[in-house]
Amino acid sequence: MSFLKEFFEFLLIRKKFWLYPIIIILLVFGGLIVLTQGSAVAPFIYTLF
């Protein structure tokens, strides 16, 4: 967890605000893949890509 804390402090100090949307999208897609693994929703996710 200290890595995440340091990473977000780095983003704040260096003013890399443009990275926040990228990180949020990656977390959403990662969570979506984990939650729908092996479910009936999986074919619909694959059509997005």
Biopython code that builds the backbone (N, CA, C, O; Angstrom):
import numpy as np
from Bio.PDB.StructureBuilder import StructureBuilder

atoms = [
    (1, "MET", "N", (0.817, -1.193, 0.000)),
    (1, "MET", "CA", (0.000, 0.000, 0.000)),
    (1, "MET", "C", (0.864, 1.262, 0.000)),
    (1, "MET", "O", (0.421, 2.319, -0.450)),
    (2, "SER", "N", (2.081, 1.154, 0.498)),
    (2, "SER", "CA", (2.941, 2.339, 0.516)),
    (2, "SER", "C", (3.298, 2.766, -0.904)),
    (2, "SER", "O", (3.516, 3.948, -1.168)),
    (3, "PHE", "N", (3.358, 1.791, -1.821)),
    (3, "PHE", "CA", (3.644, 2.131, -3.215)),
    (3, "PHE", "C", (2.546, 3.025, -3.785)),
    (3, "PHE", "O", (2.824, 4.018, -4.457)),
    (4, "LEU", "N", (1.300, 2.659, -3.509)),
    (4, "LEU", "CA", (0.183, 3.463, -4.014)),
    (4, "LEU", "C", (0.186, 4.853, -3.408)),
    (4, "LEU", "O", (-0.075, 5.838, -4.098)),
    (5, "LYS", "N", (0.480, 4.932, -2.123)),
    (5, "LYS", "CA", (0.539, 6.241, -1.463)),
    (5, "LYS", "C", (1.627, 7.103, -2.086)),
    (5, "LYS", "O", (1.399, 8.275, -2.388)),
    (6, "GLU", "N", (2.806, 6.529, -2.279)),
    (6, "GLU", "CA", (3.906, 7.263, -2.896)),
    (6, "GLU", "C", (3.575, 7.674, -4.325)),
    (6, "GLU", "O", (3.914, 8.775, -4.759)),
    (7, "PHE", "N", (2.912, 6.780, -5.048)),
    (7, "PHE", "CA", (2.579, 7.066, -6.436)),
    (7, "PHE", "C", (1.621, 8.254, -6.536)),
    (7, "PHE", "O", (1.815, 9.143, -7.365)),
    (8, "PHE", "N", (0.591, 8.268, -5.692)),
    (8, "PHE", "CA", (-0.360, 9.374, -5.745)),
    (8, "PHE", "C", (0.246, 10.669, -5.219)),
    (8, "PHE", "O", (-0.117, 11.750, -5.682)),
    (9, "GLU", "N", (1.162, 10.579, -4.263)),
    (9, "GLU", "CA", (1.887, 11.776, -3.829)),
    (9, "GLU", "C", (2.751, 12.309, -4.959)),
    (9, "GLU", "O", (2.841, 13.521, -5.156)),
    (10, "PHE", "N", (3.387, 11.413, -5.701)),
    (10, "PHE", "CA", (4.184, 11.821, -6.860)),
    (10, "PHE", "C", (3.316, 12.548, -7.880)),
    (10, "PHE", "O", (3.715, 13.577, -8.425)),
    (11, "LEU", "N", (2.112, 11.998, -8.136)),
    (11, "LEU", "CA", (1.221, 12.633, -9.099)),
    (11, "LEU", "C", (0.813, 14.025, -8.643)),
    (11, "LEU", "O", (0.719, 14.942, -9.459)),
    (12, "LEU", "N", (0.571, 14.191, -7.349)),
    (12, "LEU", "CA", (0.182, 15.505, -6.835)),
    (12, "LEU", "C", (1.335, 16.500, -6.880)),
    (12, "LEU", "O", (1.156, 17.657, -7.261)),
    (13, "ILE", "N", (2.515, 16.039, -6.490)),
    (13, "ILE", "CA", (3.670, 16.952, -6.443)),
    (13, "ILE", "C", (4.088, 17.363, -7.845)),
    (13, "ILE", "O", (4.356, 18.538, -8.096)),
    (14, "ARG", "N", (4.144, 16.405, -8.756)),
    (14, "ARG", "CA", (4.587, 16.694, -10.128)),
    (14, "ARG", "C", (3.472, 17.223, -11.022)),
    (14, "ARG", "O", (3.703, 17.533, -12.191)),
    (15, "LYS", "N", (2.253, 17.327, -10.470)),
    (15, "LYS", "CA", (1.093, 17.840, -11.197)),
    (15, "LYS", "C", (0.809, 17.049, -12.482)),
    (15, "LYS", "O", (0.600, 17.619, -13.553)),
    (16, "LYS", "N", (0.809, 15.744, -12.340)),
    (16, "LYS", "CA", (0.503, 14.842, -13.459)),
    (16, "LYS", "C", (-0.975, 14.469, -13.433)),
    (16, "LYS", "O", (-1.328, 13.290, -13.398)),
    (17, "PHE", "N", (-1.826, 15.478, -13.452)),
    (17, "PHE", "CA", (-3.263, 15.253, -13.324)),
    (17, "PHE", "C", (-3.842, 14.508, -14.527)),
    (17, "PHE", "O", (-4.903, 13.894, -14.416)),
    (18, "TRP", "N", (-3.171, 14.554, -15.656)),
    (18, "TRP", "CA", (-3.673, 13.876, -16.845)),
    (18, "TRP", "C", (-3.589, 12.357, -16.710)),
    (18, "TRP", "O", (-4.211, 11.638, -17.492)),
    (19, "LEU", "N", (-2.833, 11.857, -15.733)),
    (19, "LEU", "CA", (-2.745, 10.416, -15.528)),
    (19, "LEU", "C", (-3.934, 9.845, -14.763)),
    (19, "LEU", "O", (-4.201, 8.647, -14.850)),
    (20, "TYR", "N", (-4.652, 10.683, -14.015)),
    (20, "TYR", "CA", (-5.777, 10.191, -13.219)),
    (20, "TYR", "C", (-6.856, 9.508, -14.056)),
    (20, "TYR", "O", (-7.292, 8.419, -13.684)),
    (21, "PRO", "N", (-7.307, 10.090, -15.167)),
    (21, "PRO", "CA", (-8.328, 9.382, -15.964)),
    (21, "PRO", "C", (-7.839, 8.039, -16.500)),
    (21, "PRO", "O", (-8.611, 7.082, -16.565)),
    (22, "ILE", "N", (-6.581, 7.962, -16.878)),
    (22, "ILE", "CA", (-6.028, 6.701, -17.385)),
    (22, "ILE", "C", (-6.035, 5.646, -16.288)),
    (22, "ILE", "O", (-6.412, 4.500, -16.531)),
    (23, "ILE", "N", (-5.624, 6.022, -15.092)),
    (23, "ILE", "CA", (-5.588, 5.086, -13.971)),
    (23, "ILE", "C", (-6.989, 4.621, -13.620)),
    (23, "ILE", "O", (-7.204, 3.437, -13.361)),
    (24, "ILE", "N", (-7.944, 5.541, -13.608)),
    (24, "ILE", "CA", (-9.322, 5.190, -13.271)),
    (24, "ILE", "C", (-9.898, 4.221, -14.295)),
    (24, "ILE", "O", (-10.558, 3.251, -13.922)),
    (25, "ILE", "N", (-9.658, 4.468, -15.581)),
    (25, "ILE", "CA", (-10.167, 3.573, -16.628)),
    (25, "ILE", "C", (-9.539, 2.191, -16.506)),
    (25, "ILE", "O", (-10.230, 1.183, -16.653)),
    (26, "LEU", "N", (-8.240, 2.132, -16.239)),
    (26, "LEU", "CA", (-7.582, 0.832, -16.066)),
    (26, "LEU", "C", (-8.146, 0.073, -14.870)),
    (26, "LEU", "O", (-8.338, -1.141, -14.939)),
    (27, "LEU", "N", (-8.414, 0.782, -13.773)),
    (27, "LEU", "CA", (-8.995, 0.129, -12.600)),
    (27, "LEU", "C", (-10.405, -0.370, -12.883)),
    (27, "LEU", "O", (-10.777, -1.458, -12.444)),
    (28, "VAL", "N", (-11.194, 0.419, -13.615)),
    (28, "VAL", "CA", (-12.562, 0.000, -13.937)),
    (28, "VAL", "C", (-12.550, -1.235, -14.820)),
    (28, "VAL", "O", (-13.285, -2.187, -14.557)),
    (29, "PHE", "N", (-11.728, -1.238, -15.862)),
    (29, "PHE", "CA", (-11.660, -2.402, -16.746)),
    (29, "PHE", "C", (-11.096, -3.616, -16.021)),
    (29, "PHE", "O", (-11.560, -4.734, -16.243)),
    (30, "GLY", "N", (-10.101, -3.417, -15.159)),
    (30, "GLY", "CA", (-9.559, -4.528, -14.385)),
    (30, "GLY", "C", (-10.595, -5.127, -13.457)),
    (30, "GLY", "O", (-10.712, -6.348, -13.353)),
    (31, "GLY", "N", (-11.346, -4.273, -12.782)),
    (31, "GLY", "CA", (-12.413, -4.759, -11.910)),
    (31, "GLY", "C", (-13.506, -5.450, -12.691)),
    (31, "GLY", "O", (-14.058, -6.452, -12.236)),
    (32, "LEU", "N", (-13.823, -4.929, -13.859)),
    (32, "LEU", "CA", (-14.850, -5.540, -14.699)),
    (32, "LEU", "C", (-14.434, -6.937, -15.141)),
    (32, "LEU", "O", (-15.251, -7.858, -15.155)),
    (33, "ILE", "N", (-13.182, -7.092, -15.497)),
    (33, "ILE", "CA", (-12.685, -8.394, -15.931)),
    (33, "ILE", "C", (-12.696, -9.383, -14.769)),
    (33, "ILE", "O", (-13.070, -10.543, -14.943)),
    (34, "VAL", "N", (-12.286, -8.928, -13.585)),
    (34, "VAL", "CA", (-12.258, -9.818, -12.423)),
    (34, "VAL", "C", (-13.668, -10.226, -12.026)),
    (34, "VAL", "O", (-13.913, -11.396, -11.733)),
    (35, "LEU", "N", (-14.593, -9.282, -12.013)),
    (35, "LEU", "CA", (-15.950, -9.572, -11.563)),
    (35, "LEU", "C", (-16.745, -10.429, -12.543)),
    (35, "LEU", "O", (-17.616, -11.192, -12.126)),
    (36, "THR", "N", (-16.459, -10.315, -13.835)),
    (36, "THR", "CA", (-17.257, -11.037, -14.822)),
    (36, "THR", "C", (-16.553, -12.270, -15.371)),
    (36, "THR", "O", (-17.012, -12.863, -16.348)),
    (37, "GLN", "N", (-15.460, -12.655, -14.762)),
    (37, "GLN", "CA", (-14.720, -13.817, -15.244)),
    (37, "GLN", "C", (-15.583, -15.067, -15.105)),
    (37, "GLN", "O", (-16.016, -15.426, -14.010)),
    (38, "GLY", "N", (-15.818, -15.710, -16.221)),
    (38, "GLY", "CA", (-16.588, -16.936, -16.220)),
    (38, "GLY", "C", (-18.087, -16.730, -16.126)),
    (38, "GLY", "O", (-18.812, -17.663, -15.783)),
    (39, "SER", "N", (-18.562, -15.550, -16.417)),
    (39, "SER", "CA", (-20.004, -15.323, -16.319)),
    (39, "SER", "C", (-20.612, -15.176, -17.710)),
    (39, "SER", "O", (-19.916, -15.251, -18.722)),
    (40, "ALA", "N", (-21.901, -14.969, -17.736)),
    (40, "ALA", "CA", (-22.611, -14.827, -19.006)),
    (40, "ALA", "C", (-22.397, -13.446, -19.619)),
    (40, "ALA", "O", (-22.774, -13.220, -20.769)),
    (41, "VAL", "N", (-21.803, -12.531, -18.879)),
    (41, "VAL", "CA", (-21.578, -11.176, -19.383)),
    (41, "VAL", "C", (-20.311, -11.107, -20.235)),
    (41, "VAL", "O", (-20.141, -10.164, -21.008)),
    (42, "ALA", "N", (-19.427, -12.088, -20.104)),
    (42, "ALA", "CA", (-18.135, -12.073, -20.781)),
    (42, "ALA", "C", (-18.239, -11.868, -22.292)),
    (42, "ALA", "O", (-17.455, -11.082, -22.823)),
    (43, "PRO", "N", (-19.152, -12.520, -23.026)),
    (43, "PRO", "CA", (-19.216, -12.285, -24.478)),
    (43, "PRO", "C", (-19.535, -10.841, -24.848)),
    (43, "PRO", "O", (-19.099, -10.354, -25.891)),
    (44, "PHE", "N", (-20.282, -10.166, -24.011)),
    (44, "PHE", "CA", (-20.607, -8.765, -24.292)),
    (44, "PHE", "C", (-19.428, -7.851, -24.059)),
    (44, "PHE", "O", (-19.290, -6.833, -24.737)),
    (45, "ILE", "N", (-18.566, -8.200, -23.103)),
    (45, "ILE", "CA", (-17.374, -7.405, -22.851)),
    (45, "ILE", "C", (-16.403, -7.542, -24.009)),
    (45, "ILE", "O", (-15.772, -6.563, -24.407)),
    (46, "TYR", "N", (-16.276, -8.747, -24.554)),
    (46, "TYR", "CA", (-15.341, -8.956, -25.645)),
    (46, "TYR", "C", (-15.744, -8.179, -26.897)),
    (46, "TYR", "O", (-14.883, -7.829, -27.704)),
    (47, "THR", "N", (-17.022, -7.906, -27.071)),
    (47, "THR", "CA", (-17.433, -7.142, -28.244)),
    (47, "THR", "C", (-17.032, -5.687, -28.142)),
    (47, "THR", "O", (-16.991, -4.994, -29.158)),
    (48, "LEU", "N", (-16.731, -5.195, -26.931)),
    (48, "LEU", "CA", (-16.286, -3.815, -26.764)),
    (48, "LEU", "C", (-14.893, -3.613, -27.344)),
    (48, "LEU", "O", (-14.543, -2.507, -27.757)),
    (49, "PHE", "N", (-14.100, -4.677, -27.374)),
    (49, "PHE", "CA", (-12.731, -4.547, -27.854)),
    (49, "PHE", "C", (-12.607, -5.154, -29.220)),
    (49, "PHE", "O", (-11.523, -5.147, -29.803)),
]
sb = StructureBuilder()
sb.init_structure("model")
sb.init_model(0)
sb.init_chain("A")
sb.init_seg("    ")
for serial, (resi, resn, name, xyz) in enumerate(atoms, 1):
    if name == "N":
        sb.init_residue(resn, " ", resi, " ")
    sb.init_atom(name, np.array(xyz, "f"), 0.0, 1.0, " ", f" {name:<3s}", serial, name[0])
structure = sb.get_structure()
